[in-house]
Amino acid sequence: MSTGDPAREVLNDSCQDLMLICENVRDTFDKAILKFKTEAGLSSMDIKK
């Protein structure tokens, strides 16, 4: 038995945090790919996503 927040609320908060982390990882990845392509002088057609 828990005396803290209801399990549903904790799970919802955790899922929201996970979603934000995933969005941040995707944004960081996309920026790294763009930087790589720019520095290598490649067009978007040269490398498939």
N, CA, C and O atoms as a Tripos MOL2 file, in Angstrom:
@<TRIPOS>MOLECULE
protein
  196   195    49     0     0
PROTEIN
NO_CHARGES

@<TRIPOS>ATOM
      1 N           0.8430   -1.1800    0.0000 N.3       1 MET1
      2 CA          0.0000    0.0000    0.0000 C.3       1 MET1
      3 C           0.8850    1.2380    0.0000 C.2       1 MET1
      4 O           1.9080    1.2880    0.6820 O.2       1 MET1
      5 N           0.4780    2.2240   -0.7660 N.am      2 SER2
      6 CA          1.2350    3.4560   -0.9030 C.3       2 SER2
      7 C           0.5000    4.5980   -0.2340 C.2       2 SER2
      8 O          -0.7300    4.6430   -0.2170 O.2       2 SER2
      9 N           1.2620    5.5080    0.3090 N.am      3 THR3
     10 CA          0.6500    6.6870    0.9260 C.3       3 THR3
     11 C           0.8700    7.9300    0.0760 C.2       3 THR3
     12 O           0.4830    9.0320    0.4660 O.2       3 THR3
     13 N           1.5000    7.7480   -1.1000 N.am      4 GLY4
     14 CA          1.7880    8.8740   -1.9860 C.3       4 GLY4
     15 C           0.6720    9.1080   -2.9830 C.2       4 GLY4
     16 O          -0.4930    8.8010   -2.7270 O.2       4 GLY4
     17 N           1.0500    9.6560   -4.1210 N.am      5 ASP5
     18 CA          0.0890    9.9460   -5.1870 C.3       5 ASP5
     19 C          -0.5230    8.6530   -5.7160 C.2       5 ASP5
     20 O           0.0980    7.5930   -5.6410 O.2       5 ASP5
     21 N          -1.7530    8.7400   -6.2570 N.am      6 PRO6
     22 CA         -2.3910    7.5630   -6.8550 C.3       6 PRO6
     23 C          -1.5300    7.0130   -8.0030 C.2       6 PRO6
     24 O          -0.8720    7.7660   -8.7210 O.2       6 PRO6
     25 N          -1.5530    5.7070   -8.1520 N.am      7 ALA7
     26 CA         -0.7310    5.0420   -9.1710 C.3       7 ALA7
     27 C          -1.0300    5.5670  -10.5730 C.2       7 ALA7
     28 O          -0.1110    5.7450  -11.3720 O.2       7 ALA7
     29 N          -2.2760    5.8120  -10.8770 N.am      8 ARG8
     30 CA         -2.6530    6.3140  -12.2010 C.3       8 ARG8
     31 C          -1.9780    7.6610  -12.4820 C.2       8 ARG8
     32 O          -1.5060    7.9010  -13.5940 O.2       8 ARG8
     33 N          -1.9340    8.5280  -11.4850 N.am      9 GLU9
     34 CA         -1.3050    9.8380  -11.6390 C.3       9 GLU9
     35 C           0.2060    9.7060  -11.8320 C.2       9 GLU9
     36 O           0.7960   10.3940  -12.6660 O.2       9 GLU9
     37 N           0.8160    8.8300  -11.0650 N.am     10 VAL10
     38 CA          2.2580    8.5980  -11.1860 C.3      10 VAL10
     39 C           2.5850    8.0420  -12.5670 C.2      10 VAL10
     40 O           3.5460    8.4790  -13.2000 O.2      10 VAL10
     41 N           1.7970    7.0840  -13.0340 N.am     11 LEU11
     42 CA          2.0180    6.5020  -14.3540 C.3      11 LEU11
     43 C           1.8360    7.5480  -15.4440 C.2      11 LEU11
     44 O           2.6360    7.6110  -16.3780 O.2      11 LEU11
     45 N           0.8140    8.3560  -15.3410 N.am     12 ASN12
     46 CA          0.5660    9.4040  -16.3270 C.3      12 ASN12
     47 C           1.7310   10.3870  -16.3660 C.2      12 ASN12
     48 O           2.2000   10.7530  -17.4440 O.2      12 ASN12
     49 N           2.1950   10.8120  -15.2050 N.am     13 ASP13
     50 CA          3.3300   11.7340  -15.1410 C.3      13 ASP13
     51 C           4.5790   11.1020  -15.7510 C.2      13 ASP13
     52 O           5.3250   11.7640  -16.4720 O.2      13 ASP13
     53 N           4.8000    9.8490  -15.4690 N.am     14 SER14
     54 CA          5.9670    9.1500  -16.0090 C.3      14 SER14
     55 C           5.8960    9.0330  -17.5260 C.2      14 SER14
     56 O           6.9060    9.1990  -18.2090 O.2      14 SER14
     57 N           4.7270    8.7540  -18.0470 N.am     15 CYS15
     58 CA          4.5530    8.6630  -19.5020 C.3      15 CYS15
     59 C           4.7820   10.0230  -20.1630 C.2      15 CYS15
     60 O           5.3800   10.0970  -21.2360 O.2      15 CYS15
     61 N           4.3180   11.0800  -19.5370 N.am     16 GLN16
     62 CA          4.5520   12.4240  -20.0530 C.3      16 GLN16
     63 C           6.0500   12.7390  -20.0790 C.2      16 GLN16
     64 O           6.5590   13.2960  -21.0520 O.2      16 GLN16
     65 N           6.7500   12.3740  -18.9990 N.am     17 ASP17
     66 CA          8.2040   12.5870  -18.9460 C.3      17 ASP17
     67 C           8.9060   11.8040  -20.0420 C.2      17 ASP17
     68 O           9.8100   12.3260  -20.6940 O.2      17 ASP17
     69 N           8.5040   10.5690  -20.2500 N.am     18 LEU18
     70 CA          9.1050    9.7350  -21.2830 C.3      18 LEU18
     71 C           8.8710   10.3270  -22.6710 C.2      18 LEU18
     72 O           9.7690   10.3080  -23.5130 O.2      18 LEU18
     73 N           7.6850   10.8450  -22.9100 N.am     19 MET19
     74 CA          7.3800   11.4660  -24.1860 C.3      19 MET19
     75 C           8.2940   12.6740  -24.4210 C.2      19 MET19
     76 O           8.8020   12.8550  -25.5280 O.2      19 MET19
     77 N           8.5040   13.4880  -23.4100 N.am     20 LEU20
     78 CA          9.3770   14.6520  -23.5430 C.3      20 LEU20
     79 C          10.8180   14.2340  -23.8050 C.2      20 LEU20
     80 O          11.5130   14.8660  -24.6010 O.2      20 LEU20
     81 N          11.2670   13.1850  -23.1490 N.am     21 ILE21
     82 CA         12.6180   12.6750  -23.3750 C.3      21 ILE21
     83 C          12.7600   12.1920  -24.8150 C.2      21 ILE21
     84 O          13.7530   12.4980  -25.4760 O.2      21 ILE21
     85 N          11.7860   11.4470  -25.3000 N.am     22 CYS22
     86 CA         11.8280   10.9350  -26.6790 C.3      22 CYS22
     87 C          11.8340   12.0830  -27.6910 C.2      22 CYS22
     88 O          12.5520   12.0240  -28.6890 O.2      22 CYS22
     89 N          11.0470   13.1140  -27.4420 N.am     23 GLU23
     90 CA         11.0320   14.2690  -28.3400 C.3      23 GLU23
     91 C          12.3960   14.9560  -28.3510 C.2      23 GLU23
     92 O          12.8740   15.3770  -29.4050 O.2      23 GLU23
     93 N          13.0180   15.0670  -27.1850 N.am     24 ASN24
     94 CA         14.3330   15.6840  -27.0920 C.3      24 ASN24
     95 C          15.3880   14.8590  -27.8280 C.2      24 ASN24
     96 O          16.2390   15.4120  -28.5240 O.2      24 ASN24
     97 N          15.3310   13.5450  -27.6730 N.am     25 VAL25
     98 CA         16.2830   12.6700  -28.3640 C.3      25 VAL25
     99 C          16.1040   12.8070  -29.8690 C.2      25 VAL25
    100 O          17.0900   12.9070  -30.6000 O.2      25 VAL25
    101 N          14.8720   12.8130  -30.3390 N.am     26 ARG26
    102 CA         14.6030   12.9350  -31.7750 C.3      26 ARG26
    103 C          15.0960   14.2750  -32.3130 C.2      26 ARG26
    104 O          15.6920   14.3360  -33.3880 O.2      26 ARG26
    105 N          14.8470   15.3480  -31.5610 N.am     27 ASP27
    106 CA         15.2890   16.6760  -31.9790 C.3      27 ASP27
    107 C          16.8160   16.7380  -32.0520 C.2      27 ASP27
    108 O          17.3770   17.2830  -33.0030 O.2      27 ASP27
    109 N          17.4750   16.1820  -31.0530 N.am     28 THR28
    110 CA         18.9390   16.1610  -31.0330 C.3      28 THR28
    111 C          19.4790   15.3470  -32.2010 C.2      28 THR28
    112 O          20.4520   15.7510  -32.8370 O.2      28 THR28
    113 N          18.8630   14.2120  -32.4890 N.am     29 PHE29
    114 CA         19.2720   13.3600  -33.5990 C.3      29 PHE29
    115 C          19.1050   14.0890  -34.9290 C.2      29 PHE29
    116 O          20.0130   14.0870  -35.7610 O.2      29 PHE29
    117 N          17.9450   14.7120  -35.1270 N.am     30 ASP30
    118 CA         17.6880   15.4370  -36.3730 C.3      30 ASP30
    119 C          18.7000   16.5680  -36.5700 C.2      30 ASP30
    120 O          19.1700   16.7850  -37.6870 O.2      30 ASP30
    121 N          19.0370   17.2840  -35.5090 N.am     31 LYS31
    122 CA         20.0180   18.3610  -35.5970 C.3      31 LYS31
    123 C          21.4000   17.8050  -35.9420 C.2      31 LYS31
    124 O          22.1310   18.4090  -36.7270 O.2      31 LYS31
    125 N          21.7590   16.6690  -35.3660 N.am     32 ALA32
    126 CA         23.0580   16.0580  -35.6580 C.3      32 ALA32
    127 C          23.1390   15.6230  -37.1150 C.2      32 ALA32
    128 O          24.1760   15.8030  -37.7540 O.2      32 ALA32
    129 N          22.0620   15.0530  -37.6510 N.am     33 ILE33
    130 CA         22.0300   14.6390  -39.0580 C.3      33 ILE33
    131 C          22.1610   15.8560  -39.9630 C.2      33 ILE33
    132 O          22.9170   15.8300  -40.9340 O.2      33 ILE33
    133 N          21.4330   16.9160  -39.6540 N.am     34 LEU34
    134 CA         21.5090   18.1390  -40.4530 C.3      34 LEU34
    135 C          22.9310   18.7140  -40.4150 C.2      34 LEU34
    136 O          23.4580   19.1330  -41.4450 O.2      34 LEU34
    137 N          23.5390   18.7330  -39.2460 N.am     35 LYS35
    138 CA         24.9100   19.2360  -39.1120 C.3      35 LYS35
    139 C          25.8770   18.3760  -39.9310 C.2      35 LYS35
    140 O          26.7520   18.9070  -40.6140 O.2      35 LYS35
    141 N          25.7240   17.0780  -39.8650 N.am     36 PHE36
    142 CA         26.5820   16.1710  -40.6270 C.3      36 PHE36
    143 C          26.4550   16.4290  -42.1250 C.2      36 PHE36
    144 O          27.4520   16.5340  -42.8390 O.2      36 PHE36
    145 N          25.2170   16.5270  -42.5840 N.am     37 LYS37
    146 CA         24.9920   16.7560  -44.0130 C.3      37 LYS37
    147 C          25.5670   18.0980  -44.4500 C.2      37 LYS37
    148 O          26.1620   18.2040  -45.5220 O.2      37 LYS37
    149 N          25.3890   19.1140  -43.6260 N.am     38 THR38
    150 CA         25.8870   20.4510  -43.9520 C.3      38 THR38
    151 C          27.4100   20.4620  -44.0080 C.2      38 THR38
    152 O          27.9960   20.9960  -44.9490 O.2      38 THR38
    153 N          28.0470   19.8750  -43.0060 N.am     39 GLU39
    154 CA         29.5100   19.8660  -42.9580 C.3      39 GLU39
    155 C          30.1100   19.0060  -44.0690 C.2      39 GLU39
    156 O          31.2050   19.2920  -44.5540 O.2      39 GLU39
    157 N          29.4100   17.9770  -44.4640 N.am     40 ALA40
    158 CA         29.9140   17.0890  -45.5090 C.3      40 ALA40
    159 C          29.5650   17.6110  -46.9010 C.2      40 ALA40
    160 O          30.0080   17.0480  -47.9030 O.2      40 ALA40
    161 N          28.7760   18.6790  -46.9700 N.am     41 GLY41
    162 CA         28.3850   19.2260  -48.2570 C.3      41 GLY41
    163 C          27.4280   18.3350  -49.0060 C.2      41 GLY41
    164 O          27.4080   18.3330  -50.2360 O.2      41 GLY41
    165 N          26.6430   17.5870  -48.2860 N.am     42 LEU42
    166 CA         25.7040   16.6530  -48.9100 C.3      42 LEU42
    167 C          24.3160   17.2720  -48.9850 C.2      42 LEU42
    168 O          23.9110   18.0230  -48.0980 O.2      42 LEU42
    169 N          23.6050   16.9540  -50.0330 N.am     43 SER43
    170 CA         22.2210   17.3820  -50.1320 C.3      43 SER43
    171 C          21.3380   16.3410  -49.4350 C.2      43 SER43
    172 O          21.7940   15.2510  -49.0880 O.2      43 SER43
    173 N          20.0970   16.6920  -49.2440 N.am     44 SER44
    174 CA         19.1830   15.7560  -48.5980 C.3      44 SER44
    175 C          18.9410   14.5190  -49.4450 C.2      44 SER44
    176 O          18.4790   13.4980  -48.9350 O.2      44 SER44
    177 N          19.2490   14.6000  -50.7290 N.am     45 MET45
    178 CA         19.0500   13.4530  -51.6210 C.3      45 MET45
    179 C          20.2160   12.4640  -51.5380 C.2      45 MET45
    180 O          20.0710   11.3060  -51.9310 O.2      45 MET45
    181 N          21.3700   12.9100  -51.0300 N.am     46 ASP46
    182 CA         22.5480   12.0500  -50.9830 C.3      46 ASP46
    183 C          22.4630   10.9860  -49.9030 C.2      46 ASP46
    184 O          23.0490    9.9120  -50.0400 O.2      46 ASP46
    185 N          21.7470   11.2710  -48.8440 N.am     47 ILE47
    186 CA         21.6320   10.3290  -47.7320 C.3      47 ILE47
    187 C          20.1540   10.0990  -47.4560 C.2      47 ILE47
    188 O          19.3900   11.0440  -47.2620 O.2      47 ILE47
    189 N          19.7660    8.8390  -47.4440 N.am     48 LYS48
    190 CA         18.3820    8.4990  -47.1460 C.3      48 LYS48
    191 C          18.1580    8.6240  -45.6630 C.2      48 LYS48
    192 O          19.0620    8.3850  -44.8610 O.2      48 LYS48
    193 N          16.9480    8.9990  -45.3010 N.am     49 LYS49
    194 CA         16.5910    9.0930  -43.8680 C.3      49 LYS49
    195 C          16.4160    7.7350  -43.2850 C.2      49 LYS49
    196 O          16.1160    7.6070  -42.0980 O.2      49 LYS49
@<TRIPOS>BOND
     1     1     2 1
     2     2     3 1
     3     3     4 2
     4     3     5 am
     5     5     6 1
     6     6     7 1
     7     7     8 2
     8     7     9 am
     9     9    10 1
    10    10    11 1
    11    11    12 2
    12    11    13 am
    13    13    14 1
    14    14    15 1
    15    15    16 2
    16    15    17 am
    17    17    18 1
    18    18    19 1
    19    19    20 2
    20    19    21 am
    21    21    22 1
    22    22    23 1
    23    23    24 2
    24    23    25 am
    25    25    26 1
    26    26    27 1
    27    27    28 2
    28    27    29 am
    29    29    30 1
    30    30    31 1
    31    31    32 2
    32    31    33 am
    33    33    34 1
    34    34    35 1
    35    35    36 2
    36    35    37 am
    37    37    38 1
    38    38    39 1
    39    39    40 2
    40    39    41 am
    41    41    42 1
    42    42    43 1
    43    43    44 2
    44    43    45 am
    45    45    46 1
    46    46    47 1
    47    47    48 2
    48    47    49 am
    49    49    50 1
    50    50    51 1
    51    51    52 2
    52    51    53 am
    53    53    54 1
    54    54    55 1
    55    55    56 2
    56    55    57 am
    57    57    58 1
    58    58    59 1
    59    59    60 2
    60    59    61 am
    61    61    62 1
    62    62    63 1
    63    63    64 2
    64    63    65 am
    65    65    66 1
    66    66    67 1
    67    67    68 2
    68    67    69 am
    69    69    70 1
    70    70    71 1
    71    71    72 2
    72    71    73 am
    73    73    74 1
    74    74    75 1
    75    75    76 2
    76    75    77 am
    77    77    78 1
    78    78    79 1
    79    79    80 2
    80    79    81 am
    81    81    82 1
    82    82    83 1
    83    83    84 2
    84    83    85 am
    85    85    86 1
    86    86    87 1
    87    87    88 2
    88    87    89 am
    89    89    90 1
    90    90    91 1
    91    91    92 2
    92    91    93 am
    93    93    94 1
    94    94    95 1
    95    95    96 2
    96    95    97 am
    97    97    98 1
    98    98    99 1
    99    99   100 2
   100    99   101 am
   101   101   102 1
   102   102   103 1
   103   103   104 2
   104   103   105 am
   105   105   106 1
   106   106   107 1
   107   107   108 2
   108   107   109 am
   109   109   110 1
   110   110   111 1
   111   111   112 2
   112   111   113 am
   113   113   114 1
   114   114   115 1
   115   115   116 2
   116   115   117 am
   117   117   118 1
   118   118   119 1
   119   119   120 2
   120   119   121 am
   121   121   122 1
   122   122   123 1
   123   123   124 2
   124   123   125 am
   125   125   126 1
   126   126   127 1
   127   127   128 2
   128   127   129 am
   129   129   130 1
   130   130   131 1
   131   131   132 2
   132   131   133 am
   133   133   134 1
   134   134   135 1
   135   135   136 2
   136   135   137 am
   137   137   138 1
   138   138   139 1
   139   139   140 2
   140   139   141 am
   141   141   142 1
   142   142   143 1
   143   143   144 2
   144   143   145 am
   145   145   146 1
   146   146   147 1
   147   147   148 2
   148   147   149 am
   149   149   150 1
   150   150   151 1
   151   151   152 2
   152   151   153 am
   153   153   154 1
   154   154   155 1
   155   155   156 2
   156   155   157 am
   157   157   158 1
   158   158   159 1
   159   159   160 2
   160   159   161 am
   161   161   162 1
   162   162   163 1
   163   163   164 2
   164   163   165 am
   165   165   166 1
   166   166   167 1
   167   167   168 2
   168   167   169 am
   169   169   170 1
   170   170   171 1
   171   171   172 2
   172   171   173 am
   173   173   174 1
   174   174   175 1
   175   175   176 2
   176   175   177 am
   177   177   178 1
   178   178   179 1
   179   179   180 2
   180   179   181 am
   181   181   182 1
   182   182   183 1
   183   183   184 2
   184   183   185 am
   185   185   186 1
   186   186   187 1
   187   187   188 2
   188   187   189 am
   189   189   190 1
   190   190   191 1
   191   191   192 2
   192   191   193 am
   193   193   194 1
   194   194   195 1
   195   195   196 2
@<TRIPOS>SUBSTRUCTURE
     1 MET1         2 RESIDUE 1 A MET
     2 SER2         6 RESIDUE 1 A SER
     3 THR3        10 RESIDUE 1 A THR
     4 GLY4        14 RESIDUE 1 A GLY
     5 ASP5        18 RESIDUE 1 A ASP
     6 PRO6        22 RESIDUE 1 A PRO
     7 ALA7        26 RESIDUE 1 A ALA
     8 ARG8        30 RESIDUE 1 A ARG
     9 GLU9        34 RESIDUE 1 A GLU
    10 VAL10       38 RESIDUE 1 A VAL
    11 LEU11       42 RESIDUE 1 A LEU
    12 ASN12       46 RESIDUE 1 A ASN
    13 ASP13       50 RESIDUE 1 A ASP
    14 SER14       54 RESIDUE 1 A SER
    15 CYS15       58 RESIDUE 1 A CYS
    16 GLN16       62 RESIDUE 1 A GLN
    17 ASP17       66 RESIDUE 1 A ASP
    18 LEU18       70 RESIDUE 1 A LEU
    19 MET19       74 RESIDUE 1 A MET
    20 LEU20       78 RESIDUE 1 A LEU
    21 ILE21       82 RESIDUE 1 A ILE
    22 CYS22       86 RESIDUE 1 A CYS
    23 GLU23       90 RESIDUE 1 A GLU
    24 ASN24       94 RESIDUE 1 A ASN
    25 VAL25       98 RESIDUE 1 A VAL
    26 ARG26      102 RESIDUE 1 A ARG
    27 ASP27      106 RESIDUE 1 A ASP
    28 THR28      110 RESIDUE 1 A THR
    29 PHE29      114 RESIDUE 1 A PHE
    30 ASP30      118 RESIDUE 1 A ASP
    31 LYS31      122 RESIDUE 1 A LYS
    32 ALA32      126 RESIDUE 1 A ALA
    33 ILE33      130 RESIDUE 1 A ILE
    34 LEU34      134 RESIDUE 1 A LEU
    35 LYS35      138 RESIDUE 1 A LYS
    36 PHE36      142 RESIDUE 1 A PHE
    37 LYS37      146 RESIDUE 1 A LYS
    38 THR38      150 RESIDUE 1 A THR
    39 GLU39      154 RESIDUE 1 A GLU
    40 ALA40      158 RESIDUE 1 A ALA
    41 GLY41      162 RESIDUE 1 A GLY
    42 LEU42      166 RESIDUE 1 A LEU
    43 SER43      170 RESIDUE 1 A SER
    44 SER44      174 RESIDUE 1 A SER
    45 MET45      178 RESIDUE 1 A MET
    46 ASP46      182 RESIDUE 1 A ASP
    47 ILE47      186 RESIDUE 1 A ILE
    48 LYS48      190 RESIDUE 1 A LYS
    49 LYS49      194 RESIDUE 1 A LYS
